[in-house]
Amino acid sequence: MSKDRSENHDQRDILNIEQAAALLGVSVKTFHKVLHSERVPARKIGREWKFSRQALIDWVGGGVSTEFYREIGNRGVITPHADSSSKSGPPSDQVRRTAGWKIELD
């Protein structure tokens, strides 16, 4: 016996932005930031973004935290094990207020 999907809105296969943010447990504002800065599986149909529930779950499950730190470090925002004499990072006109932060990785 199959469930009627119209009765259970939490189990829709295709989500709007509010539902996608709720699935991931973040605010819509945060989800918008991620949508524009990451490769989130999505389609824009008309004026609305649509998301596959399973694609979002697979996308989250396929990520690894070390990729985040490596990517951020290359942009000069967080530089693992960097010292203050390092010349790497964005040009001075693009320095972010977090550019001086350091993170120690175990």
Phi, psi and omega in degrees: 000128182263151178280145173279114184296334179291338178279331184242091184293340180288347183250020178296144178281327180249127186244151170272181186295323179295317180291321179295317178298317179296320178302318181274353176075032178232166177287162177297322179299313178296318180297321176300317179299315179294319180303321183271347182247347181241176178262070180283131177292113185200164173224141173259119181243112187066236179262000187246142172277141177234143185226140173276127178307310184293323179296321177295317178298315179296321180297314179296316181292337182272353181274156175229138186299327182295331176295322178298310183293324178295315180296313180297318180300322179291338178267000177082010181276311175233126182241099180299130177056026178272150174253167187291346180274358181295136179264001180282163179123180183286159175303155187301333179283353180243013183291131179268160182294345178265004186299330181275356182290145176235153179225136178262125178258135180284000000 
